[in-house]
Every structure is written in C-alpha cells, then in structure tokens.
C-alpha cells in the first residue's frame, strides 16, 4: 500500500511539472514559426527553445547518486528525486537579426532582441514576410515564461550485485494527460574502487567509486496551428490541421568519480566528471506554410494544397548546445541524511547548466 502511494505521488508530481511547462509555453505560437517554411523555422525553433531543451538534458544527468558507497550483494534502494537545471541568464534572450533568415525579416530592425522560452513574459519581435512591395505580418515571436528552472523528476532503484558493483535503473511510465504525454527511463552502473587501492581501502570513513548513467526522456505535445494564425487563407480541401504534434527527445550520458565521507547519520559526497547531452525536436502532421506566389498579386496570404503538403512532418532536427560541443565537465557536492532506512539528500552541480537536486528514498544495505 505504501509503495502504491509512493508511486502515485511521484507520477502525479511528474505530470504536474511537465504539464505546467508544456501547457504554458504558448505552443501554438511556437508552431507559427513554420509560417515561412522549414529553413527559417529551424533557426527560430533552436534559438527560442534550446534553453529549456538543453536544460532537460542537464537535469537528466542529476540524481544518479547520493553516496559513493555501494550495496552489499542483494542490498537495494528506491529513491525519488527532482532535478532542476537553471538556465543561464545569457540564454534568456537572443537577437533575431543575427539569424540568417531567408523568408522573414524584422518589422522593426531595432527591435530584434526577443525572449527565449526562459525569458521575460513580454511579446517578442514581430516578423514579416519577405515580399517586394508588401509589409505583411507573419507572426510575433512568443513570450518567454519568465522561469529559468527546468525540472526533471525521476524514480530510481539500485541493487548490489557483486564485488562492490551496483546496477542502477530509473523509470517513469508513459503518462498522458490531455494532449501531453511523456516517459523516462535510464540505466547505469556504480563500482567501488576503494577496495582495489592499498592503504586507502583501510580508511573507515572515505568512500571512492566510479559511475556511469544514461537517461532518455520522451515528451509529445498536441498543438494546433491554423492558417489564419500566420496571416494566410486556407484554400486546401483535403488537409487537416487537427493532428499536429511536437515531439521532444532528450538523452543524457554522465560519468563521474565519486568521493564521500560517511559519518553517523550524515554522509557528505561529491563527484567530478562529464555530461554529454543530445536533444531532438520533431513536428509531426500538416503545418500551414504561406504561399508567397499567390500573395504577391492580391496582397493576401493564401495556403495552397502544395504548400500544405510540403509541410507534412516538417521538422526533425537536433538542438545543439548553445556554446558548442556535446561533452561538458561537471562538479557536484551534496549531503545525505539517513534515519534508519529512510534517506534524504540534496546536492548542487556546477556545469554548463547548474543543477539543484533534492529527494528522499529507502535504503537497505
């Protein structure tokens, strides 16, 4: 009964965190970036969404450990953790003028600074279509959420196998609420290296180990972008705009050298290693794209059958880290309290995106 309550509480919190993010992110406005086609949309998607997407990747690397000690064979623990990555201030806005847009331009060349998804909750820059003799509005860039923290809740278990080796696993089932669904899984390993180091293996307080963990998060959000949202007239006869979906996949690898000092009740621990993330964004379904040829005569944007067909599943892209590269160093420090079989832990990770981690669990050594 307690396990069922624990699992239900965990999944409900996960739904709340991710649903709040997805439902408040003005997804329809994000989908409007498809207005002028795939090339410009990819530049705008990456600039606007990457702070949160990279934040998810960073957060997924947290919470793998709260001690450097391994279980005895058959020992295990179950831990609920919430990791929150903090988006750096410099990634809360970007300059549209610096993007190599081909089919869009700024309505006001001096108003190119616009919020990212993590930026302030103010209207973004207005973008117009590139049409000779016309200044037709395409869309306004979305507001930010005025929130720099990206949460990633996890439920994790570990079990002792042999020779100071633990098998680690984390999982949240595929959960769907309204038009939002997500799931998470991961696998890792931790090994006690103190036992192999002469003299050091005799020290009673010090613990040393190595760990590796891989996590994958899958999120899909139903969205709706109609032609009138991009200043277009819908002349299609066989295209439905009702099956649009945004899919986001984040993968995180982390490896760390762990050190801990185990004292009665409290353990101080830390880690040094690296994090490597990969994030992908997809749009599935038909998305309206303005037909410039039809609009040049009448001064009105018209979506044709051909334009709509070209916008089928238009985006499948990798979101790169904003400062380049995949692998980044990380340093971690924290503490754990153990009261009988109940544990509480908190730690802080210094990395490209700093991460705060807190949680509780049950441990049998």
RAJO-V166124 format. One record per residue. N is the residue number from 1. SS is DSSP state (~ for helix, > for strand, _ for the rest). OMEGA is omega as a letter, one per 20 degrees, with the letter a starting at -180 (999 if undefined). D_LAST is the distance of its C-alpha to the last C-alpha in whole Angstrom. Layout:
BEGIN
n:N ss:SS omega:OMEGA d_last:D_LAST
n:N ss:SS omega:OMEGA d_last:D_LAST
END
This chain:
BEGIN
n:1 ss:_ omega:r d_last:23
n:2 ss:~ omega:r d_last:20
n:3 ss:~ omega:r d_last:19
n:4 ss:~ omega:r d_last:23
n:5 ss:~ omega:r d_last:23
n:6 ss:~ omega:a d_last:21
n:7 ss:~ omega:a d_last:22
n:8 ss:~ omega:r d_last:25
n:9 ss:~ omega:a d_last:25
n:10 ss:~ omega:a d_last:23
n:11 ss:~ omega:r d_last:26
n:12 ss:~ omega:r d_last:29
n:13 ss:~ omega:r d_last:28
n:14 ss:~ omega:r d_last:28
n:15 ss:~ omega:a d_last:31
n:16 ss:~ omega:a d_last:33
n:17 ss:~ omega:a d_last:32
n:18 ss:~ omega:r d_last:33
n:19 ss:~ omega:r d_last:36
n:20 ss:~ omega:r d_last:37
n:21 ss:~ omega:a d_last:37
n:22 ss:~ omega:a d_last:39
n:23 ss:~ omega:a d_last:42
n:24 ss:~ omega:a d_last:43
n:25 ss:_ omega:r d_last:43
n:26 ss:_ omega:a d_last:47
n:27 ss:~ omega:r d_last:46
n:28 ss:~ omega:r d_last:50
n:29 ss:~ omega:r d_last:51
n:30 ss:~ omega:r d_last:49
n:31 ss:~ omega:r d_last:50
n:32 ss:~ omega:r d_last:53
n:33 ss:~ omega:r d_last:53
n:34 ss:~ omega:a d_last:54
n:35 ss:~ omega:a d_last:57
n:36 ss:~ omega:r d_last:59
n:37 ss:_ omega:a d_last:57
n:38 ss:~ omega:a d_last:54
n:39 ss:~ omega:r d_last:55
n:40 ss:~ omega:a d_last:55
n:41 ss:~ omega:a d_last:52
n:42 ss:~ omega:r d_last:50
n:43 ss:~ omega:a d_last:50
n:44 ss:~ omega:r d_last:50
n:45 ss:~ omega:a d_last:47
n:46 ss:~ omega:a d_last:45
n:47 ss:~ omega:a d_last:47
n:48 ss:~ omega:a d_last:46
n:49 ss:~ omega:a d_last:42
n:50 ss:~ omega:r d_last:41
n:51 ss:~ omega:r d_last:39
n:52 ss:~ omega:a d_last:37
n:53 ss:~ omega:r d_last:36
n:54 ss:~ omega:r d_last:35
n:55 ss:~ omega:r d_last:33
n:56 ss:~ omega:r d_last:31
n:57 ss:~ omega:r d_last:31
n:58 ss:~ omega:a d_last:29
n:59 ss:~ omega:a d_last:27
n:60 ss:~ omega:r d_last:26
n:61 ss:_ omega:a d_last:24
n:62 ss:_ omega:r d_last:22
n:63 ss:_ omega:a d_last:19
n:64 ss:_ omega:a d_last:17
n:65 ss:_ omega:r d_last:15
n:66 ss:_ omega:r d_last:14
n:67 ss:_ omega:r d_last:12
n:68 ss:_ omega:a d_last:13
n:69 ss:_ omega:r d_last:10
n:70 ss:_ omega:r d_last:8
n:71 ss:_ omega:r d_last:5
n:72 ss:_ omega:r d_last:6
n:73 ss:_ omega:a d_last:9
n:74 ss:_ omega:r d_last:8
n:75 ss:_ omega:a d_last:5
n:76 ss:> omega:r d_last:6
n:77 ss:> omega:r d_last:8
n:78 ss:> omega:a d_last:12
n:79 ss:> omega:r d_last:14
n:80 ss:> omega:a d_last:18
n:81 ss:> omega:r d_last:19
n:82 ss:> omega:r d_last:23
n:83 ss:> omega:r d_last:25
n:84 ss:> omega:r d_last:28
n:85 ss:> omega:a d_last:30
n:86 ss:> omega:r d_last:33
n:87 ss:_ omega:r d_last:37
n:88 ss:_ omega:a d_last:39
n:89 ss:~ omega:a d_last:42
n:90 ss:~ omega:r d_last:44
n:91 ss:~ omega:r d_last:43
n:92 ss:_ omega:r d_last:44
n:93 ss:> omega:r d_last:48
n:94 ss:> omega:a d_last:50
n:95 ss:> omega:a d_last:53
n:96 ss:~ omega:a d_last:55
n:97 ss:~ omega:a d_last:58
n:98 ss:~ omega:r d_last:55
n:99 ss:_ omega:a d_last:55
n:100 ss:_ omega:a d_last:57
n:101 ss:_ omega:a d_last:58
n:102 ss:_ omega:a d_last:61
n:103 ss:_ omega:a d_last:62
n:104 ss:> omega:r d_last:61
n:105 ss:> omega:r d_last:62
n:106 ss:> omega:r d_last:61
n:107 ss:_ omega:r d_last:64
n:108 ss:_ omega:a d_last:64
n:109 ss:_ omega:r d_last:63
n:110 ss:_ omega:a d_last:62
n:111 ss:_ omega:a d_last:60
n:112 ss:_ omega:r d_last:57
n:113 ss:> omega:a d_last:54
n:114 ss:> omega:a d_last:52
n:115 ss:> omega:r d_last:49
n:116 ss:_ omega:r d_last:46
n:117 ss:_ omega:r d_last:43
n:118 ss:_ omega:a d_last:41
n:119 ss:_ omega:a d_last:45
n:120 ss:_ omega:a d_last:47
n:121 ss:_ omega:r d_last:48
n:122 ss:_ omega:a d_last:52
n:123 ss:_ omega:r d_last:54
n:124 ss:_ omega:a d_last:54
n:125 ss:_ omega:r d_last:57
n:126 ss:> omega:r d_last:59
n:127 ss:> omega:r d_last:60
n:128 ss:> omega:r d_last:63
n:129 ss:> omega:r d_last:64
n:130 ss:_ omega:a d_last:66
n:131 ss:> omega:a d_last:69
n:132 ss:_ omega:r d_last:73
n:133 ss:_ omega:a d_last:75
n:134 ss:> omega:r d_last:72
n:135 ss:_ omega:a d_last:69
n:136 ss:_ omega:r d_last:67
n:137 ss:> omega:r d_last:64
n:138 ss:> omega:r d_last:61
n:139 ss:> omega:r d_last:58
n:140 ss:> omega:r d_last:56
n:141 ss:_ omega:a d_last:53
n:142 ss:_ omega:r d_last:50
n:143 ss:_ omega:r d_last:49
n:144 ss:_ omega:r d_last:46
n:145 ss:_ omega:a d_last:43
n:146 ss:_ omega:a d_last:43
n:147 ss:_ omega:a d_last:39
n:148 ss:_ omega:a d_last:38
n:149 ss:> omega:a d_last:34
n:150 ss:> omega:a d_last:32
n:151 ss:> omega:r d_last:29
n:152 ss:> omega:r d_last:27
n:153 ss:> omega:r d_last:24
n:154 ss:> omega:r d_last:21
n:155 ss:> omega:a d_last:19
n:156 ss:> omega:r d_last:16
n:157 ss:> omega:r d_last:13
n:158 ss:> omega:a d_last:11
n:159 ss:> omega:r d_last:9
n:160 ss:> omega:a d_last:8
n:161 ss:_ omega:a d_last:12
n:162 ss:_ omega:r d_last:13
n:163 ss:_ omega:r d_last:14
n:164 ss:_ omega:a d_last:12
n:165 ss:> omega:r d_last:13
n:166 ss:> omega:r d_last:11
n:167 ss:> omega:a d_last:14
n:168 ss:> omega:r d_last:15
n:169 ss:> omega:r d_last:17
n:170 ss:> omega:a d_last:19
n:171 ss:> omega:r d_last:22
n:172 ss:> omega:a d_last:24
n:173 ss:> omega:r d_last:27
n:174 ss:> omega:a d_last:30
n:175 ss:> omega:r d_last:32
n:176 ss:> omega:r d_last:35
n:177 ss:> omega:a d_last:37
n:178 ss:_ omega:a d_last:41
n:179 ss:_ omega:a d_last:42
n:180 ss:> omega:r d_last:38
n:181 ss:> omega:r d_last:36
n:182 ss:> omega:r d_last:32
n:183 ss:> omega:a d_last:29
n:184 ss:> omega:r d_last:26
n:185 ss:> omega:r d_last:24
n:186 ss:> omega:r d_last:22
n:187 ss:> omega:a d_last:20
n:188 ss:> omega:r d_last:18
n:189 ss:> omega:r d_last:17
n:190 ss:> omega:a d_last:15
n:191 ss:> omega:r d_last:15
n:192 ss:> omega:r d_last:14
n:193 ss:_ omega:r d_last:18
n:194 ss:~ omega:a d_last:17
n:195 ss:~ omega:a d_last:17
n:196 ss:~ omega:a d_last:20
n:197 ss:_ omega:r d_last:22
n:198 ss:_ omega:a d_last:24
n:199 ss:_ omega:r d_last:24
n:200 ss:~ omega:a d_last:22
n:201 ss:~ omega:r d_last:19
n:202 ss:~ omega:a d_last:20
n:203 ss:_ omega:a d_last:19
n:204 ss:_ omega:a d_last:16
n:205 ss:_ omega:a d_last:16
n:206 ss:> omega:r d_last:17
n:207 ss:> omega:r d_last:15
n:208 ss:> omega:r d_last:17
n:209 ss:> omega:r d_last:16
n:210 ss:> omega:r d_last:18
n:211 ss:> omega:r d_last:18
n:212 ss:> omega:r d_last:21
n:213 ss:> omega:r d_last:21
n:214 ss:> omega:r d_last:24
n:215 ss:> omega:r d_last:25
n:216 ss:> omega:r d_last:28
n:217 ss:> omega:r d_last:29
n:218 ss:> omega:r d_last:33
n:219 ss:> omega:r d_last:35
n:220 ss:> omega:a d_last:38
n:221 ss:> omega:r d_last:41
n:222 ss:> omega:a d_last:44
n:223 ss:_ omega:a d_last:47
n:224 ss:_ omega:r d_last:51
n:225 ss:_ omega:r d_last:53
n:226 ss:_ omega:a d_last:57
n:227 ss:~ omega:a d_last:60
n:228 ss:~ omega:r d_last:61
n:229 ss:~ omega:r d_last:58
n:230 ss:~ omega:r d_last:60
n:231 ss:_ omega:a d_last:63
n:232 ss:> omega:r d_last:64
n:233 ss:> omega:a d_last:66
n:234 ss:> omega:r d_last:65
n:235 ss:_ omega:a d_last:67
n:236 ss:_ omega:a d_last:65
n:237 ss:_ omega:a d_last:65
n:238 ss:_ omega:r d_last:62
n:239 ss:_ omega:r d_last:60
n:240 ss:_ omega:r d_last:57
n:241 ss:_ omega:a d_last:55
n:242 ss:_ omega:a d_last:53
n:243 ss:_ omega:a d_last:50
n:244 ss:_ omega:a d_last:49
n:245 ss:> omega:r d_last:45
n:246 ss:> omega:a d_last:43
n:247 ss:> omega:a d_last:40
n:248 ss:> omega:r d_last:37
n:249 ss:> omega:r d_last:35
n:250 ss:> omega:r d_last:32
n:251 ss:> omega:a d_last:30
n:252 ss:> omega:r d_last:28
n:253 ss:> omega:r d_last:27
n:254 ss:> omega:r d_last:25
n:255 ss:> omega:a d_last:23
n:256 ss:> omega:r d_last:22
n:257 ss:> omega:a d_last:21
n:258 ss:> omega:r d_last:18
n:259 ss:> omega:a d_last:18
n:260 ss:> omega:r d_last:16
n:261 ss:> omega:a d_last:17
n:262 ss:> omega:r d_last:14
n:263 ss:_ omega:r d_last:15
n:264 ss:_ omega:r d_last:15
n:265 ss:_ omega:a d_last:14
n:266 ss:> omega:r d_last:15
n:267 ss:> omega:r d_last:15
n:268 ss:> omega:a d_last:18
n:269 ss:> omega:r d_last:17
n:270 ss:> omega:r d_last:20
n:271 ss:> omega:r d_last:21
n:272 ss:> omega:a d_last:25
n:273 ss:> omega:a d_last:26
n:274 ss:> omega:r d_last:28
n:275 ss:> omega:r d_last:28
n:276 ss:> omega:a d_last:31
n:277 ss:> omega:r d_last:32
n:278 ss:> omega:a d_last:34
n:279 ss:> omega:a d_last:36
n:280 ss:> omega:r d_last:39
n:281 ss:> omega:r d_last:41
n:282 ss:> omega:r d_last:43
n:283 ss:> omega:r d_last:46
n:284 ss:> omega:a d_last:47
n:285 ss:_ omega:r d_last:50
n:286 ss:> omega:r d_last:54
n:287 ss:_ omega:a d_last:54
n:288 ss:_ omega:r d_last:58
n:289 ss:_ omega:a d_last:59
n:290 ss:_ omega:r d_last:63
n:291 ss:> omega:a d_last:66
n:292 ss:~ omega:a d_last:67
n:293 ss:~ omega:a d_last:71
n:294 ss:~ omega:a d_last:71
n:295 ss:~ omega:a d_last:71
n:296 ss:~ omega:a d_last:73
n:297 ss:~ omega:a d_last:76
n:298 ss:~ omega:a d_last:76
n:299 ss:_ omega:a d_last:73
n:300 ss:_ omega:a d_last:71
n:301 ss:> omega:a d_last:67
n:302 ss:> omega:r d_last:67
n:303 ss:> omega:a d_last:64
n:304 ss:_ omega:r d_last:66
n:305 ss:~ omega:a d_last:64
n:306 ss:~ omega:a d_last:64
n:307 ss:~ omega:a d_last:62
n:308 ss:~ omega:r d_last:60
n:309 ss:~ omega:r d_last:59
n:310 ss:~ omega:a d_last:58
n:311 ss:_ omega:r d_last:56
n:312 ss:> omega:a d_last:54
n:313 ss:_ omega:a d_last:50
n:314 ss:_ omega:a d_last:51
n:315 ss:> omega:r d_last:48
n:316 ss:> omega:a d_last:45
n:317 ss:> omega:r d_last:44
n:318 ss:> omega:r d_last:42
n:319 ss:> omega:a d_last:41
n:320 ss:_ omega:r d_last:41
n:321 ss:_ omega:a d_last:39
n:322 ss:_ omega:r d_last:42
n:323 ss:_ omega:r d_last:42
n:324 ss:_ omega:r d_last:42
n:325 ss:_ omega:a d_last:39
n:326 ss:_ omega:a d_last:36
n:327 ss:> omega:a d_last:33
n:328 ss:> omega:r d_last:33
n:329 ss:> omega:r d_last:31
n:330 ss:> omega:r d_last:28
n:331 ss:> omega:a d_last:27
n:332 ss:> omega:r d_last:24
n:333 ss:> omega:a d_last:22
n:334 ss:> omega:r d_last:20
n:335 ss:> omega:r d_last:18
n:336 ss:> omega:r d_last:15
n:337 ss:> omega:r d_last:15
n:338 ss:> omega:r d_last:12
n:339 ss:> omega:a d_last:13
n:340 ss:_ omega:r d_last:11
n:341 ss:_ omega:a d_last:9
n:342 ss:> omega:a d_last:12
n:343 ss:> omega:r d_last:12
n:344 ss:> omega:a d_last:16
n:345 ss:> omega:r d_last:17
n:346 ss:> omega:r d_last:20
n:347 ss:> omega:a d_last:22
n:348 ss:> omega:a d_last:25
n:349 ss:> omega:r d_last:26
n:350 ss:> omega:a d_last:29
n:351 ss:_ omega:r d_last:31
n:352 ss:_ omega:r d_last:34
n:353 ss:_ omega:r d_last:33
n:354 ss:_ omega:a d_last:31
n:355 ss:> omega:r d_last:28
n:356 ss:> omega:a d_last:26
n:357 ss:> omega:r d_last:23
n:358 ss:> omega:r d_last:21
n:359 ss:> omega:r d_last:18
n:360 ss:> omega:a d_last:16
n:361 ss:> omega:r d_last:13
n:362 ss:> omega:a d_last:10
n:363 ss:> omega:r d_last:6
n:364 ss:> omega:a d_last:4
n:365 ss:_ omega:999 d_last:0
END
